[in-house]
């Protein structure tokens, strides 16, 4: 495997003063209570942010709530203009935030750039579509022309967002964009390991014209701040593990607020027997090792038919061994670092357990401390069985297991044999066949001849998980209307719905029965 060394210190774009200025955006009662943020590429301290308390969350929610009604009163067109200016600022200043993402997360710059694309697409999509989704809609009334009905959407109020460390810009701000254009305020808690990208994004939103205080950032422990966020919000958006998601869902239920969650995955890639092997290998590299495998929608299981097994495994292993790992703040790396010692230990435990129980390591399987404290090689395993931790549990690192199957039917059955159903991938030379197979897979999104970006980047289509992989959806109308309360207003004209005062009830029943039979035969009447 080729390797490069590079200077991973803070670059001129991200000075200590710049980090301190971002840190001061978090408003807390005790500014002396701080926590360190680690440079994932070196293991050294990158900067500090305030350690917020539950009382700080209460105060942040109160500030956000105090400006929410004024913001919601602004025309949707004006809110959309803020998102479009934000879109331009993100693209214009991308180098600064790319450095931030790399330093606090450790990922390769090419994968950090995916976050730039996501945020820009998200902002532009909702700027163009929010008015259509949110405007009052006419609905069919109970008595056709005699009942006039409208559906309205009002903002929930304050949306709480709890986001993880693996996509600090995307998950730190993208879920807030449809929430605020729908008229809500936001209290967001980025992961303690990666707070700076979210703080940067809120600064850009305010530069774009968003009211200060509409999006409040609190930094600190999820265990300490999660419940106060739920208790002071009207809706919760959570991204994280399924285990924590169960706890968060129960807490949201106790507080009678709705929640949307993207949770864990043990995603599967299916190589069909007519696939172009070279294209499938290239796709499998992206699917398995993008973001150092720390991607909820990346692949950890690959099913390969007997007829392609030898060719695919040889080429896939060679491609993994050829990947360049580096701590460079540039585009030279194919793959970057894991985020922390904890994540490194999980990866090492899964690989060592599999190896000890008889799995074969086709590529990788080693940490690379000469590159940085949390580097681990892209790793491919075969001969994995149910006795191994890696078989059914999410690794969330650069580790993928290959399984030989007889045919398409076996691949589908084994892919679906999981508690998770977030994102799957199918590779074939026949697109129609790929779509048919995809429709039989139990996952919220399935990409045909793509790893994950085709579905994720299609902002007009819903994104989310089946089974234990989540509740609710991002993107499209689902991604904005979930942040609203729907209201039905129905106006009766001439006659009420029910028996008129001067009509015999039995006669009324006969008349309505006949009318219902007639209406059943009229096309277009629901």
ABEGO torsion letter per residue (X at the ends): XBBBBBBABBBAABBAAAAAAAAAABBBABAABBBBBBBAAAGBBABBBBBBBAAAAAAAAAAAAAAAAAAAABBAAAAAAAAAAAAAAAAAAAAAAAAAAAAAAGBBAAAAAAAAAAAAAAAAAAAAAAAAAABBBBBBBAAEAABBBBBBBBBAGBBBBBBBAABAAAAAAAAAAAAAAAGBBBBBBBBAABAAAAAAAAAAAAAAGBBBGABBBBBEBAAAAAAAAAAABABBBBBEBAAAAAAAAAAAAAAGBBBBBBBBBBBBBBBBAABBAAAAAAAAAAAAABGGGBBAABBABBBBBAAAAAAAAAAAAAAAAABBBBABBBAABABBBBABAAAAAAAAAAAAAAAAAGBBBABEGBBBAAAEAABBBBBBBBGBBAABAAAABBAGBBBBBBBBBABAAAAAAAAABBABBABBBBBBABAAAAAAAAAABBBABBBBGBAAAAAAABAABBBEBBEAAEBEBBEEAAAAAAABBBBBBBBBBGBBBEBBAABBAAAAAAAAAAAAAAAAABBGBX
